[in-house]
Amino acid sequence: MKLRLEKGKQNELILLAKGNNTWKELSKLLNLNEDYLCRDLKNERILISEKLYNELCRISNKNFDNFIIDKLDDNWGKSKGGLNSTGSTIKLVRPQFNEKLAEFIGAVLGDGSVHSYKKGKKVGVYQIKIAGDYVRDKNYHRYLSFLAKSLFNLKSKFVLCPKNNERFLNFYSKELVEFFNEMGIQSGDKIKNQSTIPTWIYSNNSLLRACLRGLIDTDGCISRMSNRDSNLLRISFTNHDYRLLYDSRNVFISLGFTPSKLIDNKKYYISKQSEIEKYLKEIGFSNDKHKNRYNKFKSPVV
């Protein structure tokens, strides 16, 4: 349940609960991402959940019930918008805003693209496409296909390009494209659009981890740090969308990792061996390509 308070009262309640605490201390107390708390909830960009409202009232020892002007279903604000078109022959199932969706979004942000192709004056083809290696991403694209089916009840199409060592996982749906547009992931050039992690994913760390998994599974890599016999590994993330690069790096920091500085505004690394293990334990890979490389690199050299 989402609560709409009188204008300014959500901000007031959060500040009362904060008191002399830092934003970091309050976010830890509430088990929320710090940016999500002080950027979105405090500035009333997002309605507050009933559970969080009750916790804030408890911490501040205040009761703001008199300021509640509306109670709305959890899907409000996520389902509103222009998705009532009958242009798609298959009705899109509105997915739960959960870890599965966060991971799928990460994969689209990483190595995917959102398109609305025009035919004359009208948009004729709506498509989300995820690219991959012809051989090594075969199982992963199957995984994403099943994931999308469970989320949207939407079938996918595999497009194979062996001569270029490429494969593509395509989804054709006007409603799916508009759903991504609603979340701020616009059609067209994602670098130009500076597409990044949707705001709702910042609501808890489990969603953030799932989104990072999708990002690393597509645009990430696990490799040896130096020579081919070294057991010292690192995880890298490479992307030319600076905003996504910057935001994802900050998410890693918020989850207790220490990524490198941005390199040439297109890459960063996680190199501490303890954090490689932390990544495997807390986030992990869904892409067999990365699992196989990790197992190969960690095997004793004969």
C-alpha atoms as one frame of an Amber mdcrd trajectory, in Angstrom:
protein
   0.000   0.000   0.000   1.258   3.471  -0.939   0.309   6.558   1.063  -0.162
  10.056  -0.303   0.368  12.697   2.354  -0.435  16.384   2.157   2.203  18.266
   0.210   5.360  18.731   2.246   4.359  16.289   4.995   6.312  13.302   3.647
   9.422  15.477   3.603   8.670  16.721   7.112   8.192  13.209   8.503  11.449
  11.973   7.022  13.382  14.952   8.414  11.840  14.408  11.860  12.917  10.759
  11.769  16.397  11.768  10.622  16.899  14.140  13.540  20.619  14.367  14.257
  21.419  11.244  12.253  23.261  11.420   8.947  21.451  10.280   5.816  23.695
   7.253   5.760  22.741   6.346   9.328  19.025   6.786   8.673  19.121   4.798
   5.423  20.908   1.961   7.226  18.329   2.064  10.004  15.517   1.838   7.430
  17.356  -0.670   5.202  17.043   1.676   2.222  19.470   2.984  -0.376  20.722
   6.414   0.736  20.168   8.089  -2.656  16.656   6.659  -2.896  15.834   8.023
   0.566  17.232  11.562   0.332  16.753  12.104  -3.408  13.388  10.537  -4.166
  11.433   9.942  -0.971  12.487  13.132   0.829  11.742  15.258  -2.251   8.359
  13.507  -2.602   9.073  12.190  -6.087   7.764   8.795  -4.963   4.894   7.961
  -2.627   5.833   6.397   0.666   4.943   2.795   1.483   2.696   2.093   4.455
   5.412  -0.043   6.051   8.020   2.733   5.751   5.508   5.316   6.976   4.880
   3.298  10.146   8.615   2.896  10.739   9.246   6.630  10.317   6.423   7.431
  12.738   7.943   5.009  15.246  11.446   6.498  14.944  10.243  10.111  15.099
   7.607   9.338  17.757   5.114  11.300  15.632   1.743  10.435  14.139   0.944
  11.887  10.715  -2.318   9.981  10.133  -4.252  13.248   9.901  -2.131  14.206
   6.885  -2.872  11.054   4.851  -5.117  12.050   1.951  -5.053   8.832  -0.094
  -4.137   5.142   0.081  -3.210   3.489  -3.189  -2.405  -0.007  -4.411   1.314
  -0.838  -4.674   1.099  -0.943  -8.499  -0.089   2.665  -8.667   2.457   4.829
 -10.456   3.953   1.737 -12.065   0.907   0.746 -14.052  -0.492   4.166 -14.891
   0.349   5.605 -18.275  -0.273   5.009 -21.928  -0.274   1.250 -22.051  -3.913
   0.815 -23.034  -3.212   0.554 -26.724  -4.445  -2.498 -28.593  -1.595  -2.202
 -31.079   0.089  -5.384 -29.829  -1.577  -8.687 -30.681  -0.391 -10.231 -27.393
  -1.482  -8.548 -24.179   1.515  -7.820 -22.008   1.309  -9.104 -18.463   2.195
  -6.343 -16.022   5.119  -7.817 -14.087   5.779  -7.620 -10.378   8.456  -5.097
  -9.521  10.845  -7.709  -8.177  14.386  -9.076  -8.520  13.609 -10.928 -11.757
  12.496  -7.704 -13.428  15.485  -5.795 -12.017  17.852  -8.409 -13.470  16.156
  -8.328 -16.872  16.378  -4.521 -16.913  20.084  -4.770 -16.097  20.603  -7.054
 -19.102  18.763  -4.626 -21.396  20.761  -1.671 -20.069  23.999  -3.617 -20.460
  23.918  -5.101 -23.942  20.408  -4.315 -25.084  18.568  -1.605 -26.938  15.016
  -0.278 -27.093  13.632   0.717 -30.480  10.544   2.246 -31.987  11.012   2.044
 -35.743   9.020   4.451 -37.884   7.323   3.498 -41.108   6.278   6.727 -42.739
   4.522   8.958 -40.236   3.625   6.099 -37.888   5.647   3.863 -35.625   5.467
   0.410 -37.118   7.880  -1.818 -35.186   8.481  -1.862 -31.451  11.461  -3.933
 -30.400  13.798  -4.675 -27.500  16.968  -6.426 -28.594  19.760  -7.968 -26.504
  23.049  -8.763 -28.252  25.495 -11.517 -27.388  28.305 -13.786 -28.527  27.134
 -16.401 -31.041  28.511 -19.351 -29.050  29.232 -18.250 -25.500  25.924 -16.443
 -24.828  23.666 -19.183 -26.194  22.607 -20.532 -22.798  22.357 -17.059 -21.315
  19.970 -15.891 -24.039  17.844 -18.955 -23.343  17.848 -17.972 -19.673  16.730
 -14.423 -20.528  14.066 -15.797 -22.847  12.563 -17.885 -20.025  12.924 -14.931
 -17.655  10.955 -12.646 -19.997   8.319 -15.333 -20.481   7.814 -15.588 -16.723
   7.703 -11.793 -16.347   5.613 -10.675 -19.315   4.202 -13.883 -20.832   6.010
 -12.750 -23.960   7.768 -14.974 -26.473  11.158 -14.048 -27.886  12.900 -14.574
 -31.203  16.511 -15.695 -31.623  18.362 -14.087 -34.527  21.674 -15.812 -35.318
  24.565 -14.256 -37.225  27.363 -16.880 -37.219  29.510 -15.023 -39.775  29.779
 -12.080 -37.378  29.900 -14.298 -34.279  26.738 -12.573 -33.026  23.351 -13.550
 -31.742  20.373 -11.399 -30.813  17.434 -12.008 -28.520  14.500  -9.972 -29.805
  11.170  -9.045 -28.240   8.457  -7.408 -30.336   5.857  -5.596 -28.259   4.562
  -2.054 -28.231   3.513  -2.412 -24.618   6.925  -3.696 -23.544   8.698  -0.772
 -25.217   6.293   1.725 -23.646   6.732   0.004 -20.280  10.510   0.573 -20.527
   9.901   4.150 -21.658   7.806   4.704 -18.512  10.769   3.659 -16.391  13.008
   6.213 -18.097  14.679   3.838 -20.564  13.821   5.635 -23.772  13.739   4.314
 -27.314  16.699   5.104 -29.522  20.365   5.728 -28.800  20.787   4.811 -25.132
  24.150   6.598 -24.929  22.614   9.806 -26.203  19.585   9.282 -23.958  21.833
   8.493 -20.952  19.601   5.594 -19.922  20.282   4.338 -16.415  18.930   2.260
 -13.532  15.224   3.037 -12.919  14.397   4.761  -9.649  12.249   1.963  -8.219
  15.229  -0.412  -8.182  16.882   1.812  -5.564  14.153   0.883  -3.056  16.181
  -2.011  -1.633  19.573  -3.675  -1.962  18.204  -6.977  -3.272  16.850  -5.202
  -6.346  20.147  -3.375  -6.823  22.112  -6.627  -6.669  19.810  -8.241  -9.214
  20.193  -5.295 -11.596  23.984  -5.391 -11.248  23.891  -9.095 -12.078  22.145
  -8.303 -15.361  24.643  -5.537 -16.134  27.731  -7.666 -15.439  26.307 -10.736
 -17.199  26.016  -8.678 -20.396  28.632  -5.914 -20.382  30.928  -7.276 -17.713
  33.901  -9.598 -17.793  35.890 -11.700 -15.342  39.583 -12.065 -16.126  43.008
 -12.630 -14.649  44.695  -9.493 -13.391  48.100 -10.127 -14.974  49.682 -13.164
 -16.577  47.734 -16.186 -17.713  48.931 -18.296 -14.777  47.743 -15.870 -12.118
  44.883 -16.829  -9.805  44.257 -13.167  -9.026  41.032 -12.158 -10.737  39.079
  -9.017 -11.401  35.611  -8.149 -12.618  35.272  -5.291 -15.074  32.272  -3.397
 -16.390  32.529  -1.539 -19.689  29.849   0.739 -21.096  29.853   3.942 -23.132
  26.790   5.345 -21.364  28.543   7.563 -18.809  25.498   8.003 -16.600  24.946
   4.239 -16.338  28.665   3.723 -15.720  28.678   6.361 -12.964  25.435   5.183
 -11.347  26.305   1.479 -11.378  29.709   2.215  -9.842  27.978   4.149  -7.043
  25.629   1.218  -6.489  28.621  -1.069  -6.019  30.022   1.391  -3.466  26.690
   1.505  -1.605  26.774  -2.310  -1.388  30.211  -2.335   0.231  32.483  -2.759
  -2.807  35.473  -0.562  -3.713  35.537  -0.325  -7.519  38.362   1.483  -9.275
  38.021   4.990 -10.610  36.403   5.339 -14.024  38.943   4.530 -16.716  38.633
   6.584 -19.930  34.998   7.228 -18.942  34.046   3.765 -20.151  35.216   1.154
 -17.620  35.869   0.316 -13.984  37.197  -2.740 -12.128  36.587  -4.664  -8.944
  39.983  -6.088  -8.082  40.106  -6.956  -4.377  40.040 -10.733  -4.142  37.802
 -10.609  -1.069  35.318  -8.570  -3.113  35.391 -11.050  -5.997  34.234 -13.664
  -3.489  31.726 -11.196  -2.064  30.353 -10.641  -5.571  29.973 -14.378  -6.154
  28.242 -14.856  -2.803  25.932 -11.834  -2.803  25.283 -11.189  -6.521  26.574
 -14.069  -8.630  26.348 -14.824 -12.342  23.400 -16.053 -14.395  25.584 -16.198
 -17.507  27.420 -19.520 -17.855  30.129 -17.711 -19.819  31.292 -15.945 -16.652
  30.818 -19.000 -14.428  32.989 -21.096 -16.746  35.725 -18.472 -16.917  35.785
 -18.165 -13.129  36.057 -21.933 -12.669  38.778 -22.127 -15.322  40.839 -19.325
 -13.792  40.538 -20.690 -10.258  41.560 -24.227 -11.256  45.125 -25.177 -10.304
  47.583 -24.664 -13.133  49.110 -27.995 -14.209
